[in-house]
Amino acid sequence: MGNQAVIFDLYGTLVDNFNKQEYEHNLRKMAKIMRISEEGLIQHWTRIYEQRVLGFYRSPEECIEIICKYLEATPTTSQIEEASRIRRNFVYQSLTPRPDTIYTINRLKSLGLKIGLLSDCSTEIPELWPRTEFYNLFDTTTFSCNEAAKKPMPKIYILTADRLQVAVENCTFVGDGGSLELTGAARIGMQPIRIRTAQELNGAAIQVDPDPWVGTTISKLSELIPLFDQKKPAWASRFSFCFE
């Protein structure tokens, strides 16, 4: 049957990855609000990454409270609420689509492809999702924190494909390669495509468990369109302005 669906990663693919300096600066702001150790918050926030994306903690407030126990700190309820507000605002701002993201997804949908999202993320993402430009754009969305599973676990890819009602071998997975996601997709029979932008190449981005997978690579999302659009006649490339 060939390609019937495209499943996208979120960070580093549809939106920019978190910038390392900005990410750390945001955590320092949170720590200052609560008058706790900045280095301690940064260290422990990173340490509980896996628990956060697996949904062990259901809110920024819960994450902060467990970290404060480790640090033997006792911020007030209002301080925790303010720090959590800062965190949510930071995450919300990060959910800004790259310039060609919405256009590319809509073009792929117009070609009859089903479109899915598969993201390793903490609970802020599904909480904030309805406020973003992405809401209602996908045929299905799978957030690791809601499934107690993360990439590259086979079951989270299979779950997403099942929700799309497409066999895994008829799905293409597009991601920047964090969380060993491309290797995981290939292992169960999906067709991986890596996106690698200047942000990843210059080392400014946060990327957890970078994938050594080597294969088809694009530098911007819109490069997917000609890979899937096989309906144009051979002469169309000479008059591409008529089709774009």
C-alpha positions as CSV (number, residue, x, y, z in Angstrom):
1,M,0.0,0.0,0.0
2,G,3.0,2.3,0.4
3,N,3.0,5.4,2.6
4,Q,-0.3,6.2,4.1
5,A,0.7,8.2,7.2
6,V,3.3,10.6,8.4
7,I,4.0,10.6,12.2
8,F,5.9,13.6,13.5
9,D,8.1,14.2,16.5
10,L,7.5,17.6,18.1
11,Y,10.6,19.3,19.5
12,G,13.4,19.7,16.9
13,T,10.9,18.8,14.2
14,L,7.7,20.9,14.2
15,V,9.1,23.5,16.7
16,D,12.6,24.4,17.7
17,N,14.2,22.4,20.4
18,F,14.7,24.1,23.7
19,N,17.8,26.4,23.6
20,K,20.2,25.3,26.3
21,Q,20.9,28.7,27.7
22,E,17.3,29.8,27.6
23,Y,16.2,26.6,29.3
24,E,18.6,27.0,32.1
25,H,17.8,30.7,32.5
26,N,14.1,29.8,32.9
27,L,14.9,27.3,35.7
28,R,17.1,29.9,37.4
29,K,14.1,32.3,37.4
30,M,12.0,29.7,39.0
31,A,14.6,29.0,41.6
32,K,14.9,32.7,42.5
33,I,11.1,33.0,42.9
34,M,11.2,30.1,45.4
35,R,14.5,31.2,47.0
36,I,16.0,27.8,46.5
37,S,19.3,26.6,45.0
38,E,19.5,27.5,41.3
39,E,22.1,24.8,40.6
40,G,20.0,22.3,42.7
41,L,16.9,22.9,40.7
42,I,18.7,22.6,37.4
43,Q,20.4,19.4,38.4
44,H,17.3,17.7,39.8
45,W,15.0,18.9,37.0
46,T,17.3,17.2,34.6
47,R,17.6,14.1,36.8
48,I,13.8,13.5,36.8
49,Y,13.5,13.9,33.1
50,E,12.4,10.3,32.5
51,Q,9.9,10.4,35.3
52,R,8.4,13.7,33.9
53,V,8.0,12.4,30.3
54,L,6.5,9.1,31.6
55,G,3.9,11.0,33.5
56,F,5.0,10.1,37.0
57,Y,4.4,13.8,38.0
58,R,1.2,15.3,36.6
59,S,2.1,19.0,36.8
60,P,5.0,21.4,37.3
61,E,3.9,21.9,40.8
62,E,4.4,18.2,41.6
63,C,7.9,18.3,40.0
64,I,8.9,21.3,42.1
65,E,7.6,19.7,45.3
66,I,9.6,16.5,44.8
67,I,12.7,18.5,44.0
68,C,12.2,20.7,47.0
69,K,12.1,17.6,49.2
70,Y,15.5,16.5,47.8
71,L,16.9,20.0,48.5
72,E,15.2,20.1,51.9
73,A,13.7,23.4,50.9
74,T,10.2,24.7,51.9
75,P,8.9,27.4,49.5
76,T,5.5,28.8,50.1
77,T,2.5,27.6,48.0
78,S,2.3,31.0,46.3
79,Q,6.0,30.7,45.4
80,I,5.5,27.3,43.9
81,E,2.5,28.5,41.9
82,E,4.4,31.5,40.5
83,A,7.4,29.3,39.6
84,S,4.9,26.9,37.8
85,R,3.4,29.8,35.9
86,I,6.9,30.8,34.7
87,R,7.5,27.2,33.6
88,R,4.1,27.0,31.7
89,N,4.7,30.3,30.0
90,F,8.2,29.2,28.8
91,V,6.8,25.9,27.5
92,Y,3.9,27.6,25.8
93,Q,6.3,30.0,24.0
94,S,8.3,27.0,22.8
95,L,5.3,25.6,21.0
96,T,5.5,28.1,18.2
97,P,5.5,26.3,14.8
98,R,8.5,26.7,12.5
99,P,7.7,28.9,9.5
100,D,6.9,26.0,7.1
101,T,5.3,23.6,9.6
102,I,1.6,24.3,9.3
103,Y,1.9,24.7,5.5
104,T,3.7,21.4,5.1
105,I,1.3,19.4,7.3
106,N,-1.7,20.8,5.4
107,R,-0.1,19.9,2.0
108,L,0.6,16.4,3.2
109,K,-3.0,16.1,4.4
110,S,-4.2,17.3,1.0
111,L,-2.3,14.4,-0.6
112,G,-4.5,12.0,1.4
113,L,-1.9,11.1,4.1
114,K,-3.0,10.7,7.7
115,I,-1.0,12.8,10.1
116,G,0.1,11.9,13.6
117,L,2.1,13.3,16.4
118,L,4.4,11.3,18.8
119,S,6.1,13.3,21.4
120,D,8.2,12.5,24.5
121,C,7.0,15.3,26.8
122,S,5.9,16.2,30.3
123,T,2.3,17.1,31.2
124,E,2.6,20.8,30.3
125,I,2.4,19.9,26.6
126,P,-1.0,18.2,26.5
127,E,-2.3,20.8,29.0
128,L,-1.3,23.7,26.8
129,W,-2.0,22.0,23.5
130,P,-5.5,23.3,22.9
131,R,-4.1,26.9,23.0
132,T,-1.6,26.2,20.2
133,E,-1.9,26.5,16.4
134,F,-1.5,22.7,16.3
135,Y,-4.8,21.9,18.0
136,N,-7.1,19.9,15.7
137,L,-4.4,19.7,13.0
138,F,-3.5,16.0,13.6
139,D,-5.5,12.9,13.1
140,T,-4.1,11.6,16.4
141,T,-1.7,12.9,19.0
142,T,0.3,10.6,21.3
143,F,2.0,12.2,24.4
144,S,4.4,10.0,26.3
145,C,3.3,11.4,29.7
146,N,-0.3,10.2,29.0
147,E,0.8,6.7,28.0
148,A,3.6,5.8,30.6
149,A,5.8,4.9,27.6
150,K,8.4,6.8,25.6
151,K,10.5,6.5,22.5
152,P,12.1,4.2,21.4
153,M,9.7,1.8,23.1
154,P,8.0,-0.1,20.3
155,K,4.6,0.1,21.9
156,I,4.3,3.8,21.6
157,Y,4.9,3.8,17.9
158,I,2.5,0.9,17.4
159,L,-0.1,2.7,19.5
160,T,0.2,5.8,17.3
161,A,-0.1,3.8,14.1
162,D,-3.1,1.9,15.5
163,R,-4.9,5.1,16.3
164,L,-4.3,6.2,12.7
165,Q,-5.6,2.8,11.6
166,V,-2.4,2.3,9.5
167,A,0.0,-0.6,9.6
168,V,3.4,0.5,10.9
169,E,5.2,-0.5,7.7
170,N,3.0,2.1,5.9
171,C,4.0,4.9,8.2
172,T,6.9,7.4,7.8
173,F,8.3,8.8,11.0
174,V,9.9,12.3,10.9
175,G,12.1,13.5,13.8
176,D,15.3,15.2,14.7
177,G,16.7,12.0,16.3
178,G,16.3,12.7,20.1
179,S,15.4,9.8,22.3
180,L,16.8,7.3,19.7
181,E,13.5,7.8,18.0
182,L,14.7,7.1,14.4
183,T,16.3,3.8,15.3
184,G,13.1,2.9,17.3
185,A,10.9,3.7,14.3
186,A,13.1,1.7,11.9
187,R,13.2,-1.3,14.3
188,I,9.4,-1.8,14.0
189,G,9.3,-1.3,10.3
190,M,8.5,2.4,9.9
191,Q,10.4,4.5,7.4
192,P,12.4,7.2,9.3
193,I,13.4,10.6,8.0
194,R,15.7,12.8,10.0
195,I,15.3,16.6,10.1
196,R,18.5,18.5,11.0
197,T,18.4,22.2,11.2
198,A,21.1,24.8,12.0
199,Q,20.0,24.8,15.6
200,E,21.0,21.1,16.0
201,L,24.2,21.6,14.0
202,N,25.5,24.5,16.0
203,G,25.0,22.7,19.4
204,A,22.5,25.3,20.8
205,A,19.7,22.8,21.2
206,I,18.9,20.4,24.0
207,Q,18.6,16.9,22.7
208,V,18.2,13.8,24.9
209,D,19.8,10.5,23.7
210,P,20.9,11.6,20.2
211,D,20.3,8.9,17.6
212,P,23.2,7.5,15.6
213,W,20.8,6.4,12.9
214,V,21.9,7.4,9.3
215,G,19.6,7.7,6.4
216,T,17.3,10.2,4.5
217,T,17.9,13.6,6.0
218,I,16.2,16.9,5.3
219,S,17.0,20.4,6.5
220,K,13.5,21.9,6.6
221,L,10.1,20.4,6.8
222,S,8.8,21.5,3.5
223,E,11.3,19.2,1.8
224,L,8.9,16.4,2.7
225,I,6.4,17.6,0.1
226,P,8.1,16.5,-3.1
227,L,9.0,13.1,-1.4
228,F,5.3,12.4,-1.1
229,D,3.7,14.3,-3.9
230,Q,3.9,11.9,-6.8
231,K,0.9,13.3,-8.6
232,K,2.5,16.1,-10.5
233,P,3.2,15.4,-14.2
234,A,6.8,15.2,-15.2
235,W,6.7,18.7,-16.8
236,A,5.4,20.3,-13.6
237,S,8.8,21.0,-12.1
238,R,9.4,23.6,-14.8
239,F,6.3,25.4,-13.7
240,S,6.3,24.8,-9.9
241,F,4.9,28.2,-9.2
242,C,1.6,27.0,-10.5
243,F,1.4,24.3,-7.9
244,E,2.8,26.0,-4.8
